[in-house]
Amino acid sequence: MRKNSPPESPAAPKWRGNTVERATAFPYVRKTPPPPRALGLNRFFATTPATQAAARADLAPDIRRIAKHLPRPDTADALAAELVAGTCGLVFNIPLDLLIERRLHATRSALRAIQLLSLQRLAQEAAEATLRPEIRKITPPKIFRIACTLNGLAALFLDDLSGGATDTFAPYAALDTAATSRRLWTRWQELAATWTPAAEYTWVDEFAEVLGVRAWFTWKPDPGPAASVTDSAAETPFPSRVEEPDLTLEGTSNPELLRAKHPAAVWFLLDALKRFTAMSTEEIHALTVEASRIGEEGLDYASADKKYTLRALPGEQFSGLQLMCFLFAGIKRLAPTADPQMDLEAPFAAALEHFNRRTDGQTS
């Protein structure tokens, strides 16, 4: 199981798994291709433009507020990207690392004292970093709550592992995240008791749903040994042979085709802007996040067929290009300086100019 190593975020716990133990505990969770008996189990934890858009949409109001406290407000987007990466790393790592640490404790008795001292030190550092007032001031509340919840979960694990000799959960006990930490701890114990290979993927998904960040990441299938990569490229695993895309089936992978769709995109973006005038910020946010979730599976914008639906707009059907335009316009509405990583800037500018001109004409 490979993942990009996220940068340290101010609110991130400094929890570290044992990489040697990870390789032995999960033979299919490592940087080299999995053994044949494990093929089909391994998946890659990943983010995509769609998942990144969902995260930005989630955090947009908080990032605008936090920008006022930064020495350079234009760094707010970079801070948001760092915090999202760090949070995704926590959601992925914490449930798995606890399982590995428990196995290490059970099978390496000579290391138990060192292990507990190390985990206690890391837990103390995490609490100090997470709960510092100056850090909290520049951390979006959702990120802060997730960090406290997962730090609290890790602390409960450590206090149990030490047989009550530690009390690392104390800094989190009075927070409004304490109940969720305890809930996840109870659930983790249930899941760990019946663990089978690859079950931990569902743990990550389940915990992410509880924390409200399931839209922030996706899973990629492992193509197997034929797609092995060197360590230098391990953070972005791709097959060694890339097939030429079939444009009739994989329009979503063709930026040239998207540019050819720009004239139609202008009108879809204009339609989105018009709809937004009758929607609250919360409704726009919900629509944008829903579109990004659908986008995780890929949007077919080569076809004009209206085969997608949105709970946010019941009773209607949309083409892949329309959904992409909703996503792009929603991000721009919620976080104007964000880069949606879709080549729709030119048609959006044209749609926005037309929209503003029409709005100005109606108010004059």
QUINORQUI-V266242 format. One record per pair of residues at least 4 apart in sequence whose C-alpha atoms are under 8 Angstrom apart, sorted by the first residue. I is the first residue (numbers start at 1). J is the second residue. D is the distance in Angstrom with one decimal. If there is no record, write none. Layout:
I:J:D
I:J:D
//
This chain:
1:28:7.1
1:29:4.5
1:30:5.7
1:31:7.1
1:42:6.1
1:43:5.9
1:44:5.3
1:45:7.1
2:29:7.5
2:30:6.9
2:31:6.4
2:43:7.9
2:44:5.4
2:45:6.6
2:234:7.4
2:235:6.7
3:44:6.4
3:45:5.5
3:46:6.4
3:235:6.1
4:46:7.5
4:235:5.1
4:236:7.5
5:89:7.2
5:235:7.8
6:82:7.4
6:85:5.1
6:86:5.2
6:88:8.0
6:89:6.1
7:82:6.3
7:85:6.9
7:86:6.0
8:12:6.5
8:82:7.6
8:86:6.1
9:82:6.2
9:83:5.4
9:86:5.5
9:87:8.0
10:83:7.8
10:129:6.5
10:130:6.7
10:135:6.3
10:139:7.9
11:83:7.9
11:126:7.9
11:129:6.3
11:130:4.5
11:131:7.8
11:135:7.0
11:136:7.7
11:139:7.2
11:143:7.6
11:144:6.4
11:147:6.1
12:86:6.4
12:87:7.0
12:90:7.3
12:126:6.9
12:129:7.7
12:130:6.6
12:147:6.0
13:90:7.9
13:122:7.7
13:123:7.3
13:125:7.5
13:126:4.2
13:127:7.3
13:129:7.6
13:130:7.1
13:147:7.0
13:151:6.1
14:122:5.7
14:123:7.2
14:125:6.8
14:126:5.4
15:94:7.7
15:119:7.6
15:122:6.1
15:123:7.1
15:126:7.6
16:97:7.3
17:22:7.4
17:93:8.0
17:97:5.0
17:98:7.9
17:100:7.0
17:101:7.0
18:22:6.0
18:97:7.8
18:100:7.2
18:101:7.3
19:23:6.4
20:24:6.6
21:25:5.8
21:100:6.6
21:104:6.7
22:26:5.9
22:27:8.0
22:29:7.1
22:30:7.7
22:100:6.2
23:27:5.6
23:28:7.7
23:29:6.3
23:30:5.8
25:100:6.8
25:103:7.5
26:30:7.8
26:197:7.3
27:34:6.9
27:35:7.7
27:38:7.9
28:33:7.7
28:34:4.8
28:35:6.9
28:38:6.1
28:41:7.4
28:42:6.1
29:34:7.4
29:42:7.0
30:34:7.4
31:231:7.5
31:234:6.9
32:228:7.1
33:224:6.3
33:225:5.1
33:228:6.2
34:38:6.0
34:39:6.3
34:42:7.4
34:224:7.3
34:225:7.2
35:39:6.6
38:42:7.3
39:224:6.7
40:222:7.3
41:197:7.5
41:198:5.9
42:198:7.1
42:221:7.1
42:222:5.7
43:219:6.2
43:220:5.6
43:221:4.8
43:222:5.1
44:219:5.5
44:220:4.9
44:221:6.3
44:222:6.5
45:92:7.7
45:217:7.2
45:218:6.2
45:219:4.9
45:220:6.5
46:217:5.8
46:218:5.4
46:219:5.8
46:220:6.7
47:51:5.8
47:52:6.5
47:216:7.0
47:217:4.7
47:218:5.9
48:52:6.0
48:217:7.2
48:218:7.5
48:296:7.3
49:53:6.0
49:340:6.9
49:341:6.1
49:342:7.9
50:54:6.3
50:292:4.9
50:293:7.1
50:295:5.6
50:296:5.7
51:55:6.4
51:215:5.8
51:216:4.6
51:217:5.4
51:218:7.2
51:292:6.3
51:293:7.1
51:296:6.6
52:56:6.2
52:216:6.1
52:217:7.7
53:57:6.1
53:289:7.8
53:292:6.6
53:327:8.0
53:331:6.8
53:340:6.1
54:58:6.2
54:215:6.2
54:216:6.1
54:288:7.0
54:289:5.0
54:292:5.6
54:293:7.5
55:59:6.3
55:84:6.9
55:213:7.6
55:215:7.3
55:216:5.4
56:60:5.7
56:80:7.4
56:81:8.0
56:331:7.4
56:335:7.3
56:338:7.6
57:285:6.3
57:288:7.0
57:289:6.8
57:330:7.8
57:331:5.9
57:334:6.2
57:335:7.0
58:285:7.1
58:289:7.5
59:63:6.0
59:80:7.7
59:140:7.0
59:142:7.8
60:64:6.3
60:334:5.7
60:335:5.3
61:65:6.5
61:334:7.2
61:335:7.7
62:66:6.0
62:140:5.5
62:141:7.5
63:67:6.0
63:76:6.3
63:77:7.4
63:80:6.9
63:140:6.9
64:68:7.2
64:76:7.7
64:335:7.8
65:69:7.8
66:70:6.9
66:76:7.3
66:137:7.6
66:138:5.6
66:139:7.5
66:140:7.4
67:72:7.6
67:73:4.7
67:74:7.5
67:75:7.7
67:76:5.4
68:73:6.3
69:73:7.7
69:138:7.1
70:75:7.7
70:76:7.5
70:138:7.8
72:76:7.8
75:79:6.3
76:80:6.1
77:81:6.2
77:337:7.6
77:338:6.6
78:82:6.3
79:83:6.1
80:84:6.1
81:85:6.1
82:86:6.1
83:87:6.0
83:143:7.3
84:88:6.1
84:143:7.8
85:89:6.2
86:90:6.3
87:91:6.3
87:143:6.9
87:146:7.5
87:147:7.2
88:92:6.2
88:216:7.2
88:217:7.2
89:93:5.9
90:94:5.6
90:147:7.8
90:150:7.4
91:95:7.4
91:150:7.7
91:204:6.4
91:207:7.3
91:208:6.5
92:96:7.2
92:204:5.8
93:97:5.7
94:98:6.1
94:150:7.1
94:154:7.2
95:99:6.7
95:188:7.3
95:200:7.6
95:203:7.0
95:204:6.8
96:100:6.4
96:200:6.7
97:101:6.0
98:102:6.1
98:154:7.3
98:157:7.2
99:103:6.3
99:192:6.9
100:104:6.1
101:105:6.1
102:106:6.2
102:161:7.5
103:107:6.1
104:108:5.5
105:109:6.3
105:111:7.4
105:112:5.7
105:115:7.6
108:112:6.8
111:115:5.9
112:116:6.1
113:117:6.2
114:118:6.0
115:119:6.1
116:120:6.0
116:158:7.6
116:162:6.8
117:121:6.2
118:122:6.3
119:123:6.0
119:158:7.2
120:124:6.2
120:158:7.5
120:166:7.7
120:168:7.2
121:125:6.3
122:126:6.1
123:127:6.2
123:151:7.6
123:154:7.8
123:155:6.7
123:168:6.7
124:128:6.2
124:168:7.1
125:129:6.1
126:130:5.9
126:151:7.2
127:131:5.9
127:151:7.5
127:171:7.0
128:132:6.1
129:135:7.4
130:135:6.9
130:136:7.2
130:144:7.6
130:147:7.3
130:148:7.2
131:135:7.2
131:136:6.6
132:136:6.3
133:137:6.2
134:138:7.0
135:139:6.3
136:140:7.8
136:144:7.0
139:143:6.5
139:144:6.1
140:144:6.2
141:145:6.1
142:146:6.2
143:147:6.1
144:148:6.1
145:149:6.0
145:177:6.3
146:150:6.1
146:211:6.4
147:151:5.8
148:152:5.8
148:172:6.9
148:177:6.5
149:153:6.2
149:177:5.4
149:178:6.7
149:180:6.4
149:181:4.9
150:154:6.2
150:181:6.6
151:155:6.1
152:156:6.2
152:169:5.8
152:172:6.0
152:178:6.9
152:181:5.4
152:182:7.9
153:157:6.3
153:181:4.8
153:182:6.7
153:184:6.7
153:185:5.6
154:158:6.2
155:159:6.1
155:167:7.8
155:168:5.2
155:169:4.9
156:160:6.2
156:168:7.3
156:169:5.8
156:182:7.6
156:185:6.9
157:161:6.0
157:185:7.2
158:162:6.1
158:166:7.4
158:168:7.4
159:163:6.4
159:164:5.3
159:165:6.8
159:166:5.2
159:167:5.8
159:168:6.5
159:169:7.4
160:164:5.9
162:166:6.3
169:173:6.2
170:174:7.8
172:177:7.4
172:178:6.0
173:178:5.4
174:178:6.8
177:181:6.3
178:182:6.2
179:183:6.1
180:184:6.1
181:185:6.1
182:186:6.2
183:187:6.2
184:188:5.8
184:207:7.3
185:189:6.3
186:190:6.5
187:191:6.2
188:192:5.9
188:203:8.0
189:193:6.1
190:194:7.0
191:195:6.0
191:203:7.7
195:199:6.3
195:200:7.6
198:202:8.0
199:203:6.8
200:204:6.4
201:205:6.5
202:206:6.0
203:207:6.1
204:208:6.0
205:209:6.2
205:214:6.4
206:210:6.5
207:211:6.3
208:212:5.9
208:213:5.2
208:214:4.8
209:213:6.2
209:214:5.2
213:217:7.9
215:289:7.4
215:292:7.5
215:293:5.8
218:296:6.9
223:227:6.0
223:238:7.9
223:239:6.5
224:228:7.3
226:239:7.2
226:240:7.0
227:237:7.7
227:238:6.4
227:239:4.2
227:240:4.9
227:241:7.7
228:237:7.7
228:239:7.4
228:240:7.2
229:233:6.1
229:234:6.0
229:237:6.6
229:238:7.7
229:240:7.7
230:234:6.0
231:235:8.0
233:237:7.0
245:250:6.3
245:253:7.3
245:254:7.9
246:250:5.7
246:251:7.7
247:251:5.1
247:254:7.2
247:302:7.1
248:302:6.5
248:303:7.7
249:300:7.4
249:302:7.7
250:254:7.4
250:300:6.4
250:302:7.4
251:257:7.0
251:258:7.9
251:299:7.7
251:300:5.2
251:301:5.5
251:302:4.5
251:303:7.6
252:258:8.0
252:298:6.3
252:299:5.5
252:300:5.2
252:301:5.9
252:302:7.1
254:258:6.6
255:259:6.3
255:343:7.3
256:260:6.4
257:261:6.4
257:302:7.2
258:262:6.7
258:301:7.4
258:302:8.0
258:343:7.2
259:343:7.1
259:344:7.8
261:265:6.1
262:266:6.3
262:344:7.2
262:346:7.9
262:347:5.8
263:267:7.3
263:347:7.1
264:268:6.5
265:269:5.9
265:321:7.0
265:322:7.4
265:325:6.7
265:344:7.7
265:347:6.2
265:348:7.9
266:270:6.1
266:347:4.8
266:348:6.3
266:350:6.5
266:351:5.2
267:271:6.1
267:351:6.8
268:272:6.3
268:321:7.9
268:322:5.7
268:325:6.2
268:326:7.8
269:273:6.3
269:322:7.8
269:325:5.4
269:326:6.8
269:329:6.4
269:347:7.6
269:348:6.2
269:351:6.1
270:274:6.3
270:348:7.9
270:351:4.9
270:352:6.9
270:354:7.7
270:355:6.5
271:275:6.2
272:276:6.2
272:325:7.3
272:326:5.8
272:329:6.6
273:277:6.8
273:329:7.0
273:352:7.7
273:355:7.3
274:278:7.6
274:355:7.6
275:279:6.8
276:280:7.5
276:284:6.7
279:283:5.8
279:284:6.3
280:284:6.3
281:285:6.1
281:334:7.6
282:286:6.2
283:287:6.2
283:312:7.4
284:288:6.1
284:330:6.3
284:334:7.9
285:289:6.1
285:330:7.1
285:334:7.3
286:290:6.1
286:312:6.9
287:291:6.2
287:310:7.4
287:311:7.9
287:312:5.4
287:313:7.9
287:326:7.8
287:327:7.9
287:330:7.7
288:292:6.2
288:326:6.8
288:327:5.2
288:330:5.3
288:331:7.0
289:293:6.2
289:327:7.9
290:294:6.5
290:310:7.1
290:311:7.8
290:312:7.7
291:295:6.1
291:310:7.4
291:323:6.3
291:324:7.4
291:326:7.2
291:327:5.8
292:296:6.4
292:327:6.4
293:297:7.7
294:298:7.2
294:299:7.5
295:299:5.5
295:324:7.8
299:320:5.1
299:321:7.5
299:323:7.9
299:324:7.4
300:319:7.9
300:320:5.0
300:321:7.3
301:319:7.0
301:320:4.5
301:321:4.6
301:324:8.0
302:320:7.8
302:321:7.8
303:319:7.2
303:320:7.2
304:319:5.6
304:320:7.4
304:321:7.7
305:318:7.7
305:319:5.4
305:320:7.9
306:317:5.4
306:318:4.4
306:319:4.1
306:320:7.4
307:317:6.3
307:318:6.1
307:319:5.9
307:320:7.6
308:317:5.5
308:318:5.1
308:319:6.2
308:320:7.0
308:323:7.7
309:313:7.7
309:314:7.4
309:316:6.4
309:317:4.9
309:318:6.2
310:314:6.2
310:316:7.6
310:317:7.6
318:322:5.9
318:323:6.4
319:323:6.4
320:324:6.2
321:325:6.2
322:326:6.3
323:327:6.3
324:328:6.1
325:329:5.9
326:330:5.8
327:331:6.2
328:332:6.3
328:340:6.2
328:342:7.4
328:344:7.5
329:333:6.0
329:348:7.5
330:334:6.1
331:335:5.6
331:336:7.0
331:338:7.2
331:340:6.7
332:336:4.3
332:337:7.1
332:338:6.8
332:340:7.9
344:348:6.0
345:349:6.1
346:350:6.4
347:351:6.0
348:352:5.9
349:353:6.1
350:354:6.2
351:355:6.0
352:356:6.0
353:357:6.0
354:358:6.1
355:359:6.1
356:360:5.9
357:361:6.1
358:362:6.3
359:363:6.4
360:364:6.1
//
